[in-house]
Amino acid sequence: MASKEYSMLPLCSPSIVSHTSGGSIVLKGSS
C-alpha cells in the first residue's frame, strides 16, 4: 500500500516512515 507521500519522501533518508493507526505518516528521528 504505497501512498503518494511515500514517493515524495526520500527513501535513502535514515528516518524510517511509519504509518499510524490514523493513517498519518510519522517520521522517526524527526520528532
N, CA, C and O atoms as a CHARMM CRD file, in Angstrom:
* protein
*
  124
    1    1 MET  N      0.85500  -1.20400   0.00000 PROA 1      0.00000
    2    1 MET  CA     0.00000   0.00000   0.00000 PROA 1      0.00000
    3    1 MET  C      0.88300   1.24300   0.00000 PROA 1      0.00000
    4    1 MET  O      1.02300   1.91300   1.02300 PROA 1      0.00000
    5    2 ALA  N      1.46300   1.54000  -1.12600 PROA 2      0.00000
    6    2 ALA  CA     2.34700   2.70100  -1.22000 PROA 2      0.00000
    7    2 ALA  C      1.53700   3.97600  -1.42200 PROA 2      0.00000
    8    2 ALA  O      0.79100   4.10300  -2.39300 PROA 2      0.00000
    9    3 SER  N      1.69100   4.91100  -0.50300 PROA 3      0.00000
   10    3 SER  CA     0.95400   6.17200  -0.60500 PROA 3      0.00000
   11    3 SER  C      1.75500   7.17700  -1.41700 PROA 3      0.00000
   12    3 SER  O      2.94200   6.97000  -1.66600 PROA 3      0.00000
   13    4 LYS  N      1.11600   8.25700  -1.82900 PROA 4      0.00000
   14    4 LYS  CA     1.80800   9.28700  -2.61500 PROA 4      0.00000
   15    4 LYS  C      2.92800   9.89600  -1.78400 PROA 4      0.00000
   16    4 LYS  O      3.98000  10.26800  -2.30400 PROA 4      0.00000
   17    5 GLU  N      2.67800   9.99100  -0.46800 PROA 5      0.00000
   18    5 GLU  CA     3.67600  10.57700   0.41300 PROA 5      0.00000
   19    5 GLU  C      4.96300   9.76200   0.38900 PROA 5      0.00000
   20    5 GLU  O      6.06100  10.30600   0.50800 PROA 5      0.00000
   21    6 TYR  N      4.80900   8.43500   0.23200 PROA 6      0.00000
   22    6 TYR  CA     5.98200   7.55700   0.20300 PROA 6      0.00000
   23    6 TYR  C      6.88300   7.91700  -0.97200 PROA 6      0.00000
   24    6 TYR  O      8.10700   7.92300  -0.84600 PROA 6      0.00000
   25    7 SER  N      6.27400   8.21300  -2.10300 PROA 7      0.00000
   26    7 SER  CA     7.04600   8.53500  -3.30400 PROA 7      0.00000
   27    7 SER  C      7.74200   9.87900  -3.14000 PROA 7      0.00000
   28    7 SER  O      8.82100  10.10100  -3.68900 PROA 7      0.00000
   29    8 MET  N      7.11300  10.77700  -2.37700 PROA 8      0.00000
   30    8 MET  CA     7.66500  12.11600  -2.19700 PROA 8      0.00000
   31    8 MET  C      8.80000  12.10600  -1.17600 PROA 8      0.00000
   32    8 MET  O      9.69200  12.95400  -1.21900 PROA 8      0.00000
   33    9 LEU  N      8.75900  11.14600  -0.26300 PROA 9      0.00000
   34    9 LEU  CA     9.78200  11.09000   0.77500 PROA 9      0.00000
   35    9 LEU  C     11.04500  10.41300   0.26500 PROA 9      0.00000
   36    9 LEU  O     10.97100   9.45500  -0.50500 PROA 9      0.00000
   37   10 PRO  N     12.20800  10.90600   0.69100 PROA 10     0.00000
   38   10 PRO  CA    13.49500  10.32900   0.29300 PROA 10     0.00000
   39   10 PRO  C     13.68300   8.95600   0.91700 PROA 10     0.00000
   40   10 PRO  O     13.76700   8.83200   2.13900 PROA 10     0.00000
   41   11 LEU  N     13.74900   7.92000   0.07800 PROA 11     0.00000
   42   11 LEU  CA    13.88300   6.55600   0.59200 PROA 11     0.00000
   43   11 LEU  C     15.26100   6.33200   1.20000 PROA 11     0.00000
   44   11 LEU  O     15.44200   5.46400   2.05500 PROA 11     0.00000
   45   12 CYS  N     16.22500   7.12100   0.75200 PROA 12     0.00000
   46   12 CYS  CA    17.59600   6.94600   1.22900 PROA 12     0.00000
   47   12 CYS  C     17.78700   7.62700   2.58200 PROA 12     0.00000
   48   12 CYS  O     18.85400   7.53800   3.18900 PROA 12     0.00000
   49   13 SER  N     16.74400   8.30400   3.04500 PROA 13     0.00000
   50   13 SER  CA    16.83300   9.00900   4.32100 PROA 13     0.00000
   51   13 SER  C     16.85200   8.01600   5.47900 PROA 13     0.00000
   52   13 SER  O     16.11800   7.02800   5.44600 PROA 13     0.00000
   53   14 PRO  N     17.66600   8.25400   6.49500 PROA 14     0.00000
   54   14 PRO  CA    17.78300   7.36500   7.65900 PROA 14     0.00000
   55   14 PRO  C     16.49200   7.32600   8.46500 PROA 14     0.00000
   56   14 PRO  O     16.27300   6.40400   9.25100 PROA 14     0.00000
   57   15 SER  N     15.64500   8.32000   8.27200 PROA 15     0.00000
   58   15 SER  CA    14.39100   8.37500   9.01800 PROA 15     0.00000
   59   15 SER  C     13.40800   7.37600   8.43800 PROA 15     0.00000
   60   15 SER  O     13.05600   7.44400   7.26000 PROA 15     0.00000
   61   16 ILE  N     12.96800   6.44600   9.27900 PROA 16     0.00000
   62   16 ILE  CA    12.03000   5.42800   8.81900 PROA 16     0.00000
   63   16 ILE  C     10.61600   5.98900   8.82400 PROA 16     0.00000
   64   16 ILE  O     10.21600   6.70000   9.74500 PROA 16     0.00000
   65   17 VAL  N      9.86500   5.65600   7.77800 PROA 17     0.00000
   66   17 VAL  CA     8.48900   6.14300   7.68800 PROA 17     0.00000
   67   17 VAL  C      7.53400   5.08200   8.21900 PROA 17     0.00000
   68   17 VAL  O      7.53900   3.93800   7.76300 PROA 17     0.00000
   69   18 SER  N      6.72900   5.47000   9.17100 PROA 18     0.00000
   70   18 SER  CA     5.77700   4.52200   9.74100 PROA 18     0.00000
   71   18 SER  C      4.36400   5.06600   9.63900 PROA 18     0.00000
   72   18 SER  O      4.13200   6.26900   9.75600 PROA 18     0.00000
   73   19 HSD  N      3.42300   4.15400   9.41700 PROA 19     0.00000
   74   19 HSD  CA     2.02800   4.55600   9.32800 PROA 19     0.00000
   75   19 HSD  C      1.35200   4.38400  10.68000 PROA 19     0.00000
   76   19 HSD  O      1.45400   3.32700  11.30300 PROA 19     0.00000
   77   20 THR  N      0.66700   5.41800  11.12500 PROA 20     0.00000
   78   20 THR  CA    -0.05300   5.32400  12.39300 PROA 20     0.00000
   79   20 THR  C     -1.42400   4.72900  12.13400 PROA 20     0.00000
   80   20 THR  O     -1.82800   4.57600  10.98100 PROA 20     0.00000
   81   21 SER  N     -2.14200   4.39400  13.19400 PROA 21     0.00000
   82   21 SER  CA    -3.46600   3.78700  13.06000 PROA 21     0.00000
   83   21 SER  C     -4.42300   4.76400  12.37500 PROA 21     0.00000
   84   21 SER  O     -5.42000   4.35900  11.77900 PROA 21     0.00000
   85   22 GLY  N     -4.10500   6.05200  12.47000 PROA 22     0.00000
   86   22 GLY  CA    -4.96600   7.07800  11.87900 PROA 22     0.00000
   87   22 GLY  C     -4.68200   7.23700  10.39400 PROA 22     0.00000
   88   22 GLY  O     -5.44200   7.89500   9.68400 PROA 22     0.00000
   89   23 GLY  N     -3.59700   6.64200   9.91900 PROA 23     0.00000
   90   23 GLY  CA    -3.26300   6.72800   8.50700 PROA 23     0.00000
   91   23 GLY  C     -2.28600   7.85500   8.24100 PROA 23     0.00000
   92   23 GLY  O     -1.89400   8.09600   7.09900 PROA 23     0.00000
   93   24 SER  N     -1.89100   8.55000   9.31300 PROA 24     0.00000
   94   24 SER  CA    -0.95200   9.65300   9.15200 PROA 24     0.00000
   95   24 SER  C      0.46700   9.11800   9.01900 PROA 24     0.00000
   96   24 SER  O      0.74700   7.98200   9.40100 PROA 24     0.00000
   97   25 ILE  N      1.35100   9.93000   8.48300 PROA 25     0.00000
   98   25 ILE  CA     2.73700   9.48300   8.30200 PROA 25     0.00000
   99   25 ILE  C      3.64100  10.10800   9.36700 PROA 25     0.00000
  100   25 ILE  O      3.64500  11.32300   9.56300 PROA 25     0.00000
  101   26 VAL  N      4.39300   9.26300  10.04100 PROA 26     0.00000
  102   26 VAL  CA     5.27500   9.75100  11.10000 PROA 26     0.00000
  103   26 VAL  C      6.73300   9.48300  10.75200 PROA 26     0.00000
  104   26 VAL  O      7.10000   8.35600  10.42200 PROA 26     0.00000
  105   27 LEU  N      7.56100  10.51800  10.82400 PROA 27     0.00000
  106   27 LEU  CA     8.97500  10.35300  10.50900 PROA 27     0.00000
  107   27 LEU  C      9.75700  10.12300  11.79300 PROA 27     0.00000
  108   27 LEU  O      9.89200  11.02800  12.61600 PROA 27     0.00000
  109   28 LYS  N     10.26700   8.91500  11.96000 PROA 28     0.00000
  110   28 LYS  CA    11.03200   8.59400  13.16200 PROA 28     0.00000
  111   28 LYS  C     12.37800   9.30300  13.10700 PROA 28     0.00000
  112   28 LYS  O     13.07300   9.26700  12.09200 PROA 28     0.00000
  113   29 GLY  N     12.73200   9.94500  14.20600 PROA 29     0.00000
  114   29 GLY  CA    14.01000  10.64300  14.25200 PROA 29     0.00000
  115   29 GLY  C     13.79000  12.13600  14.05900 PROA 29     0.00000
  116   29 GLY  O     14.65000  12.94800  14.39900 PROA 29     0.00000
  117   30 SER  N     12.63800  12.49000  13.51500 PROA 30     0.00000
  118   30 SER  CA    12.32600  13.91000  13.31800 PROA 30     0.00000
  119   30 SER  C     11.13000  14.28600  14.18600 PROA 30     0.00000
  120   30 SER  O     10.09700  14.72900  13.68300 PROA 30     0.00000
  121   31 SER  N     11.28300  14.10300  15.47900 PROA 31     0.00000
  122   31 SER  CA    10.17500  14.37700  16.39100 PROA 31     0.00000
  123   31 SER  C      9.94600  15.88300  16.46500 PROA 31     0.00000
  124   31 SER  O      9.05400  16.33700  17.18200 PROA 31     0.00000
